[in-house]
Amino acid sequence: MKIDPPERYERLEALRGAAAMAVALGHSFMVLRMSGESADAAFWLMRIFNGHAAVIIFFVLSGFVLGLSLRRDTDPFWRKWVCFSIRRIWRIWPAYAVSGFLIWTVLVIFHSPHAFDTASDWFNDFHRQRPGWSSLATNTFFMDVAVNPVTWTLTIEIVCSLLLPFLHWITERWAKFGVALVVLVTVGLEIGIRPEFRGTMAWYSYLWLFYCGYLVSGPAAAFFDRLNHQVRLAASLSIVALIVLLMAQSLFGTGRLRNLVEGVSAVWLIAAIARQKSWRALKILDWPIARFYGRISYSFYLWHLPVLLLFARYSLSKWSSPMAAQPLLACALLSVSSVACCTAITFLSYRFVELPFIAFSKAICKQVRV
């Protein structure tokens, strides 16, 4: 696979930033009850800023990037796995723990549980009571998401990331048979796990996405290269994949079929972005602001929903009636204000939490390899 790493990786990083922004804007338009024309407009905005589709993109991108890392590492398997796990845990946990503690502190000191008639059920379901010490402990170690609900995805990231080196070993050892075996098992887990178990074992449903991202970056690269050499076909498939990805909930509901369709669509889009240099539509991923949000996307994802809920709760306590009269405009203003505030917080988190711990994990791995 011929890939120019600097440009293409930055575009994929920018895609991650766009996905994080989609989650943020999608949440913003879910705060208030809407009806009539406002509800119709919100419906289409929610399809454009499709949070679930964005999460699917996160998982496939993680598999893609982690696959590249695994193939670069030539250490013996167990040393590779130890270093890989150290880097992954210290990449995810510090920013998660720091944000969780600060959000918990704000909730303990300032939060007043109160349901608003003009707010949606989705909004009123959050933080029905002040969290206690037990909530801080369980959230810190990925056992609960009451403090920051979006962090349900991080347990999946941790578990699937730590399993990926084993899937890589199977693929390297048994080649095409290994690929077929892993695809059958991981997709089988998505299809076969009963719904009542999905709350506690949700990572089963998403492991195949990480593996598909891994395949795009290596074992299946030649296949995607051939398709992308047919530029018109690749462009047509990308347009269809984008539409299906955004509209999957409307077309297929919220079950397993939706996950499968969104996953396949995300896999193709990432494969196309990783290979196409000349498409004008992709130039947006080269914009400095896209690159900026790509770099800070992880902390941005962690912080936006808590900031949005805080802004919305305060606004509803002061201007509930005007917000009910113009819910779409109110949600738009909430999105702008919460994104602006969150961006400032996120930059600090990226600069003073993420980067130092990334360097720390690299230093530990150097010691492990000695």
VODRENZA-468331 format. One line per field, with one value per residue (C-alpha): residue in three letters; z, x, y. Coordinates in Angstrom, 1 decimal. Layout:
<rs>
residuo	(ALA:...)
Z	(Z:...)
X	(X:...)
Y	(Y:...)
</rs>
This chain:
<rs>
residuo	(MET:LYS:ILE:ASP:PRO:PRO:GLU:ARG:TYR:GLU:ARG:LEU:GLU:ALA:LEU:ARG:GLY:ALA:ALA:ALA:MET:ALA:VAL:ALA:LEU:GLY:HIS:SER:PHE:MET:VAL:LEU:ARG:MET:SER:GLY:GLU:SER:ALA:ASP:ALA:ALA:PHE:TRP:LEU:MET:ARG:ILE:PHE:ASN:GLY:HIS:ALA:ALA:VAL:ILE:ILE:PHE:PHE:VAL:LEU:SER:GLY:PHE:VAL:LEU:GLY:LEU:SER:LEU:ARG:ARG:ASP:THR:ASP:PRO:PHE:TRP:ARG:LYS:TRP:VAL:CYS:PHE:SER:ILE:ARG:ARG:ILE:TRP:ARG:ILE:TRP:PRO:ALA:TYR:ALA:VAL:SER:GLY:PHE:LEU:ILE:TRP:THR:VAL:LEU:VAL:ILE:PHE:HIS:SER:PRO:HIS:ALA:PHE:ASP:THR:ALA:SER:ASP:TRP:PHE:ASN:ASP:PHE:HIS:ARG:GLN:ARG:PRO:GLY:TRP:SER:SER:LEU:ALA:THR:ASN:THR:PHE:PHE:MET:ASP:VAL:ALA:VAL:ASN:PRO:VAL:THR:TRP:THR:LEU:THR:ILE:GLU:ILE:VAL:CYS:SER:LEU:LEU:LEU:PRO:PHE:LEU:HIS:TRP:ILE:THR:GLU:ARG:TRP:ALA:LYS:PHE:GLY:VAL:ALA:LEU:VAL:VAL:LEU:VAL:THR:VAL:GLY:LEU:GLU:ILE:GLY:ILE:ARG:PRO:GLU:PHE:ARG:GLY:THR:MET:ALA:TRP:TYR:SER:TYR:LEU:TRP:LEU:PHE:TYR:CYS:GLY:TYR:LEU:VAL:SER:GLY:PRO:ALA:ALA:ALA:PHE:PHE:ASP:ARG:LEU:ASN:HIS:GLN:VAL:ARG:LEU:ALA:ALA:SER:LEU:SER:ILE:VAL:ALA:LEU:ILE:VAL:LEU:LEU:MET:ALA:GLN:SER:LEU:PHE:GLY:THR:GLY:ARG:LEU:ARG:ASN:LEU:VAL:GLU:GLY:VAL:SER:ALA:VAL:TRP:LEU:ILE:ALA:ALA:ILE:ALA:ARG:GLN:LYS:SER:TRP:ARG:ALA:LEU:LYS:ILE:LEU:ASP:TRP:PRO:ILE:ALA:ARG:PHE:TYR:GLY:ARG:ILE:SER:TYR:SER:PHE:TYR:LEU:TRP:HIS:LEU:PRO:VAL:LEU:LEU:LEU:PHE:ALA:ARG:TYR:SER:LEU:SER:LYS:TRP:SER:SER:PRO:MET:ALA:ALA:GLN:PRO:LEU:LEU:ALA:CYS:ALA:LEU:LEU:SER:VAL:SER:SER:VAL:ALA:CYS:CYS:THR:ALA:ILE:THR:PHE:LEU:SER:TYR:ARG:PHE:VAL:GLU:LEU:PRO:PHE:ILE:ALA:PHE:SER:LYS:ALA:ILE:CYS:LYS:GLN:VAL:ARG:VAL)
Z	(0.0:-1.0:1.6:2.3:6.1:7.1:4.9:5.1:8.8:9.4:7.3:9.3:12.5:11.1:10.4:14.1:15.0:12.6:14.2:17.7:16.6:15.1:18.5:20.2:17.8:17.7:21.5:21.4:19.3:21.7:24.7:24.2:23.4:19.8:17.6:14.2:11.9:14.6:15.1:11.4:11.2:14.2:12.6:9.6:11.8:13.9:10.7:9.6:13.1:13.7:17.0:16.7:13.2:14.6:17.3:14.7:12.8:16.1:16.5:12.9:13.0:16.1:14.5:11.5:13.5:16.0:13.1:11.7:15.1:15.5:12.1:12.8:16.0:15.4:19.1:20.2:20.8:24.6:24.7:21.9:23.7:27.0:25.3:23.2:26.3:28.3:25.5:25.0:28.6:29.3:26.1:27.3:31.1:32.3:30.4:31.3:35.0:35.3:33.4:35.5:38.8:37.8:36.4:39.6:41.7:39.8:40.2:43.9:44.6:42.1:40.8:41.8:40.4:38.7:35.7:33.2:31.4:28.3:28.2:26.5:28.4:27.1:28.9:32.1:32.5:33.2:36.7:38.5:41.8:43.1:42.7:45.8:46.4:45.0:41.7:41.5:42.2:39.7:37.0:37.5:36.7:33.8:36.0:35.5:33.3:35.6:35.9:32.2:30.0:26.8:28.4:27.7:24.5:26.4:28.0:24.5:23.3:26.1:25.8:22.0:21.8:24.2:22.2:18.8:19.2:19.6:16.5:14.7:15.8:14.4:11.2:10.8:11.7:9.5:6.8:4.8:7.0:10.1:8.5:7.7:11.2:13.0:10.8:11.4:15.1:15.6:13.4:15.0:18.4:17.0:15.5:18.2:21.6:23.0:23.6:27.4:27.7:25.7:28.6:30.4:27.4:24.8:23.6:21.9:19.5:18.4:18.2:14.5:13.8:15.2:13.3:10.0:10.6:11.1:7.9:5.9:7.1:6.1:5.2:3.0:1.7:-1.8:-2.2:-1.3:-3.5:-6.5:-5.9:-5.3:-8.5:-10.3:-9.3:-10.5:-8.8:-5.6:-5.6:-6.2:-3.4:-1.1:-1.7:-1.1:2.0:3.5:2.9:4.3:7.3:8.2:7.4:8.8:11.9:9.7:7.3:9.7:13.2:16.2:16.1:14.9:11.2:11.7:13.4:10.6:7.9:9.6:10.2:6.5:5.4:7.8:6.7:3.1:3.8:5.9:3.2:0.6:2.7:3.3:-0.4:-2.3:-2.5:-5.3:-4.2:-3.7:-1.0:1.2:1.1:4.1:6.2:5.3:6.9:9.9:12.1:11.1:12.0:15.3:16.3:15.1:17.6:20.5:19.6:22.5:25.2:23.3:23.2:27.0:27.9:25.6:27.0:30.6:29.5:27.4:30.2:32.6:30.1:29.3:32.9:33.8:30.7:31.4:35.0:33.6:30.3:30.1:28.4:25.6:24.9:24.7:22.2:19.9:20.7:17.5:17.9:21.6:20.8:18.2:20.7:23.2:20.6:19.8:23.5:24.7:21.8:22.4:26.2:25.7:23.1:25.7:28.3:25.8:24.7:28.3:28.7:25.5:26.4:30.1:30.4:27.1:25.8:29.0:29.5:25.9:26.5:29.8:28.2:25.6:28.3:30.1:26.9:26.3:29.7:28.9:25.7:27.4)
X	(0.0:1.5:0.6:2.2:2.2:2.3:-0.5:-2.8:-2.4:-3.2:-6.4:-7.5:-6.7:-8.8:-11.6:-11.5:-11.9:-14.9:-16.4:-15.9:-17.5:-20.5:-21.1:-21.0:-23.4:-25.7:-25.9:-26.6:-29.8:-31.1:-31.4:-34.9:-38.3:-39.3:-42.3:-43.5:-41.0:-38.3:-38.6:-38.3:-35.2:-33.7:-34.3:-32.1:-29.5:-29.3:-28.7:-25.9:-24.4:-24.9:-23.3:-23.6:-22.0:-19.2:-18.5:-18.3:-15.8:-13.8:-13.6:-12.6:-10.0:-8.5:-8.1:-6.5:-3.9:-3.2:-2.7:0.0:1.7:1.6:3.2:6.0:7.0:9.4:9.8:8.8:5.0:4.8:7.2:5.3:2.0:3.3:4.6:1.5:-0.8:1.3:1.1:-2.6:-3.6:-1.6:-3.0:-6.6:-6.7:-5.0:-7.2:-10.2:-9.4:-8.6:-11.7:-13.8:-12.5:-13.0:-16.5:-17.4:-16.1:-18.3:-21.4:-20.8:-20.4:-22.8:-25.3:-28.9:-30.9:-34.0:-36.1:-37.2:-40.5:-39.1:-36.1:-36.1:-36.3:-32.7:-31.5:-33.5:-32.2:-28.6:-27.4:-30.6:-28.7:-25.4:-22.7:-21.0:-17.5:-18.5:-19.4:-16.0:-14.3:-16.4:-16.0:-12.3:-11.8:-14.3:-16.9:-19.7:-20.5:-22.8:-20.3:-19.7:-22.1:-20.0:-17.2:-19.1:-17.0:-13.7:-14.2:-14.7:-11.5:-9.4:-10.7:-10.7:-7.3:-5.7:-7.2:-6.0:-2.4:-3.7:-5.8:-2.7:-0.8:-3.4:-3.5:0.3:0.5:-2.3:-2.6:-5.9:-7.2:-6.5:-8.3:-11.3:-11.3:-11.1:-13.8:-16.2:-15.6:-15.8:-18.8:-20.4:-20.0:-21.9:-24.7:-24.9:-24.7:-28.2:-29.4:-29.8:-26.0:-25.0:-24.9:-22.1:-20.3:-20.8:-17.2:-18.2:-20.4:-17.6:-14.4:-15.1:-14.8:-11.4:-10.3:-11.8:-9.8:-6.7:-7.4:-7.7:-4.3:-2.5:-3.8:-6.6:-4.7:-4.2:-7.9:-8.8:-5.9:-7.4:-10.9:-9.5:-7.5:-10.9:-11.6:-15.2:-16.2:-14.4:-16.1:-19.5:-19.0:-17.9:-21.0:-23.2:-21.3:-21.6:-25.3:-25.9:-23.7:-25.7:-29.1:-28.7:-30.8:-33.7:-33.3:-32.6:-33.6:-31.3:-30.4:-27.5:-28.2:-27.7:-24.3:-23.2:-24.3:-22.6:-19.5:-19.1:-19.8:-17.2:-14.6:-15.0:-14.8:-11.6:-10.1:-10.9:-9.6:-6.4:-5.7:-7.2:-5.0:-6.7:-10.4:-11.5:-14.0:-11.2:-9.4:-11.6:-9.6:-6.5:-7.9:-5.9:-9.0:-9.8:-6.3:-6.5:-9.7:-8.2:-5.3:-7.5:-10.4:-10.0:-10.2:-12.9:-15.0:-14.5:-15.4:-18.1:-21.2:-20.6:-20.0:-23.1:-25.2:-23.9:-24.6:-28.0:-29.0:-28.0:-29.8:-33.0:-33.0:-32.8:-34.6:-36.8:-39.7:-37.8:-35.9:-39.2:-40.5:-37.4:-35.9:-33.9:-32.2:-31.7:-29.9:-27.8:-26.7:-26.0:-23.9:-21.8:-21.2:-20.5:-18.1:-16.2:-15.8:-15.0:-12.3:-10.4:-10.7:-9.7:-6.6:-5.4:-6.1:-4.3:-1.3:-0.9:-2.4:-2.4:1.1:3.0:1.6:2.2:5.8:5.8:4.5:7.2:9.8:8.4:8.5:12.1:12.9:10.9:12.8:16.2)
Y	(0.0:3.3:5.9:9.2:9.1:12.8:14.1:11.1:10.5:14.2:13.9:10.9:12.8:15.7:13.2:12.2:15.9:16.2:13.1:14.6:17.8:15.9:14.3:17.7:19.4:16.4:16.5:20.2:19.8:17.1:19.4:20.8:19.4:20.4:20.1:21.2:22.8:22.9:19.1:18.6:20.7:19.0:15.6:16.5:18.2:15.0:13.0:15.4:15.5:11.8:10.9:7.2:7.2:9.3:6.8:4.0:6.1:6.5:2.7:2.0:4.8:3.4:0.0:1.6:3.6:0.8:-1.6:0.6:0.7:-3.0:-3.6:-1.2:-2.9:-5.8:-6.9:-10.4:-10.7:-10.4:-7.4:-5.8:-6.4:-5.0:-1.8:-1.5:-1.8:0.7:3.3:2.7:2.9:6.0:7.5:7.1:7.0:10.2:12.7:10.5:10.4:14.2:15.2:12.8:14.2:17.8:17.1:15.2:18.1:20.6:18.3:17.9:21.6:23.2:20.7:21.0:18.0:19.4:18.4:21.1:20.8:22.5:20.1:16.7:13.5:12.8:15.9:15.4:11.8:13.1:13.7:13.1:13.3:14.6:11.9:10.5:9.1:5.8:7.4:9.0:5.6:3.6:6.2:6.6:2.9:2.5:0.8:3.4:6.4:8.4:11.3:11.6:9.5:9.7:7.6:4.4:4.2:4.3:0.9:-0.4:1.4:-0.1:-3.7:-3.8:-2.1:-4.6:-7.5:-6.2:-7.4:-11.0:-10.6:-9.2:-12.3:-14.7:-12.7:-12.7:-16.4:-17.8:-15.2:-15.4:-18.2:-16.1:-13.1:-15.2:-16.7:-13.4:-11.7:-14.6:-14.7:-10.9:-10.3:-13.4:-11.7:-8.7:-10.7:-13.4:-11.7:-11.4:-7.9:-8.3:-8.9:-5.9:-3.5:-5.3:-6.8:-4.1:-4.4:-7.7:-5.7:-3.4:-5.5:-6.2:-2.5:-2.3:-5.3:-4.0:-0.7:-2.9:-4.7:-1.4:-0.3:-3.6:-7.0:-5.7:-2.7:-4.2:-4.8:-1.2:0.1:-1.6:-0.2:3.3:3.3:3.4:7.0:7.3:4.0:5.0:8.4:6.9:4.3:7.1:9.2:6.2:5.2:8.7:8.9:5.4:6.1:9.2:7.8:4.3:4.9:6.1:3.2:0.3:1.4:1.0:-2.7:-4.8:-4.2:-0.5:-1.2:-3.5:-1.0:2.0:-0.1:-1.1:2.4:3.8:1.3:2.3:6.0:5.7:3.5:6.1:9.0:7.1:6.8:9.7:12.8:14.7:14.8:18.4:17.3:16.1:19.4:20.5:18.0:20.0:23.2:24.3:24.4:20.8:19.7:21.6:19.8:16.6:17.0:17.8:15.5:13.1:15.7:17.6:14.4:14.0:17.5:18.7:17.0:18.0:21.6:21.5:20.1:22.8:25.6:24.2:23.8:27.4:28.7:26.8:28.1:31.7:31.8:28.7:30.4:32.1:28.9:27.0:29.6:29.3:25.8:25.5:28.9:28.2:24.9:26.6:29.2:26.4:24.6:27.7:28.7:25.2:24.4:27.7:27.1:23.4:24.2:26.3:23.6:21.0:22.7:22.9:19.2:18.3:20.5:19.7:16.2:14.3:15.3:14.7:11.3:10.3:11.2:9.3:6.1:6.3:6.6:3.5:1.5:2.4:0.9:-2.2:-2.8:-2.5)
</rs>
